[in-house]
Amino acid sequence: MKVLHVLSALNGGGVENSILNYYRYLFNDIQFDFVVFGKNEGILEPEFRQMGSTIFHVTPKRDGFFEYLQQLKELLKKNEYDFVHCHQAEKGWPVYRLAKKYGKAKCIMHS
């Protein structure tokens, strides 16, 4: 099973640490990949990569909405996910729309 998590960064906040704690026990059965915004590497990224995660850094919406959409579109077309879990509540609508259009993923909203 493959899950794509969409969140602003992997810098060790509450959500990121919760995901990491789950993944430490699940990474043999489930693959977690991530979309984060901006070029900066978060402090948790090396550990996620070590467990097999792919981390996609995309342009933040505020820095280029059309680039953001194009990058999401390309990664969702190239990678098949069973679930897309967006941790941005109502801000995640572009992710869900593209996930439904270019894949068969079920969408999970976290707010």
HURA-V962424 format. One record per residue. N is the residue number from 1. PHI is phi as a letter, one per 40 degrees, with the letter a starting at -180 (none if undefined). OMEGA is omega in radians with two decimals (* if undefined). D_CENTER is the distance of its C-alpha to the mean C-alpha in whole Angstrom. Layout:
# HURA-V962424
n=N phi=PHI omega=OMEGA d_center=D_CENTER
n=N phi=PHI omega=OMEGA d_center=D_CENTER
This chain:
# HURA-V962424
n=1 phi=none omega=3.13 d_center=15
n=2 phi=b omega=-3.14 d_center=11
n=3 phi=b omega=3.04 d_center=8
n=4 phi=b omega=3.07 d_center=4
n=5 phi=c omega=3.12 d_center=3
n=6 phi=b omega=3.10 d_center=3
n=7 phi=a omega=-3.00 d_center=6
n=8 phi=c omega=-3.12 d_center=9
n=9 phi=a omega=3.04 d_center=9
n=10 phi=b omega=-3.04 d_center=10
n=11 phi=b omega=3.05 d_center=14
n=12 phi=g omega=3.06 d_center=15
n=13 phi=c omega=-3.08 d_center=15
n=14 phi=c omega=3.14 d_center=16
n=15 phi=c omega=-3.11 d_center=12
n=16 phi=c omega=3.12 d_center=11
n=17 phi=c omega=3.08 d_center=14
n=18 phi=c omega=3.11 d_center=14
n=19 phi=c omega=3.14 d_center=11
n=20 phi=c omega=3.12 d_center=13
n=21 phi=c omega=3.08 d_center=16
n=22 phi=c omega=-3.03 d_center=15
n=23 phi=c omega=3.10 d_center=14
n=24 phi=d omega=-3.14 d_center=17
n=25 phi=c omega=-3.04 d_center=19
n=26 phi=b omega=-2.92 d_center=17
n=27 phi=c omega=3.04 d_center=15
n=28 phi=c omega=-3.08 d_center=19
n=29 phi=b omega=-3.05 d_center=18
n=30 phi=b omega=3.06 d_center=14
n=31 phi=b omega=3.03 d_center=11
n=32 phi=b omega=2.94 d_center=8
n=33 phi=b omega=-3.03 d_center=6
n=34 phi=b omega=2.88 d_center=3
n=35 phi=b omega=3.05 d_center=3
n=36 phi=b omega=-3.02 d_center=6
n=37 phi=b omega=-3.14 d_center=9
n=38 phi=g omega=-3.05 d_center=13
n=39 phi=c omega=-3.06 d_center=14
n=40 phi=c omega=3.10 d_center=15
n=41 phi=c omega=3.11 d_center=14
n=42 phi=c omega=-3.06 d_center=13
n=43 phi=c omega=-3.14 d_center=16
n=44 phi=c omega=-3.07 d_center=14
n=45 phi=d omega=-3.14 d_center=12
n=46 phi=d omega=-3.14 d_center=15
n=47 phi=c omega=3.08 d_center=15
n=48 phi=c omega=3.12 d_center=12
n=49 phi=c omega=-3.14 d_center=13
n=50 phi=c omega=3.12 d_center=17
n=51 phi=c omega=3.05 d_center=15
n=52 phi=h omega=3.13 d_center=14
n=53 phi=c omega=2.93 d_center=10
n=54 phi=b omega=-3.12 d_center=9
n=55 phi=b omega=-3.14 d_center=7
n=56 phi=b omega=3.05 d_center=7
n=57 phi=c omega=-3.14 d_center=9
n=58 phi=b omega=3.11 d_center=10
n=59 phi=c omega=3.05 d_center=13
n=60 phi=c omega=-3.14 d_center=13
n=61 phi=d omega=-3.07 d_center=15
n=62 phi=c omega=-3.13 d_center=18
n=63 phi=c omega=3.14 d_center=18
n=64 phi=i omega=-3.03 d_center=18
n=65 phi=d omega=-3.10 d_center=17
n=66 phi=c omega=3.04 d_center=18
n=67 phi=c omega=3.10 d_center=17
n=68 phi=d omega=3.14 d_center=13
n=69 phi=c omega=-3.12 d_center=14
n=70 phi=c omega=3.13 d_center=15
n=71 phi=c omega=3.08 d_center=12
n=72 phi=c omega=3.14 d_center=10
n=73 phi=d omega=-3.11 d_center=13
n=74 phi=c omega=-3.11 d_center=14
n=75 phi=c omega=3.10 d_center=10
n=76 phi=c omega=3.06 d_center=11
n=77 phi=c omega=-3.06 d_center=14
n=78 phi=c omega=-3.04 d_center=14
n=79 phi=b omega=3.10 d_center=12
n=80 phi=c omega=3.11 d_center=13
n=81 phi=b omega=3.06 d_center=11
n=82 phi=c omega=-3.14 d_center=13
n=83 phi=b omega=2.97 d_center=10
n=84 phi=b omega=-3.11 d_center=7
n=85 phi=b omega=-3.12 d_center=7
n=86 phi=c omega=-3.09 d_center=7
n=87 phi=b omega=-3.09 d_center=9
n=88 phi=b omega=3.11 d_center=11
n=89 phi=f omega=-3.04 d_center=13
n=90 phi=c omega=3.11 d_center=15
n=91 phi=c omega=-3.07 d_center=13
n=92 phi=c omega=-3.05 d_center=11
n=93 phi=d omega=3.12 d_center=14
n=94 phi=c omega=3.13 d_center=13
n=95 phi=c omega=-3.12 d_center=9
n=96 phi=c omega=-3.13 d_center=12
n=97 phi=c omega=3.12 d_center=14
n=98 phi=c omega=3.12 d_center=13
n=99 phi=c omega=3.12 d_center=11
n=100 phi=c omega=-3.10 d_center=15
n=101 phi=c omega=-3.01 d_center=17
n=102 phi=b omega=3.13 d_center=15
n=103 phi=a omega=-3.13 d_center=15
n=104 phi=b omega=-3.06 d_center=16
n=105 phi=c omega=2.94 d_center=13
n=106 phi=c omega=-3.05 d_center=14
n=107 phi=b omega=3.11 d_center=12
n=108 phi=b omega=3.12 d_center=11
n=109 phi=b omega=3.11 d_center=12
n=110 phi=b omega=3.09 d_center=12
n=111 phi=a omega=* d_center=15
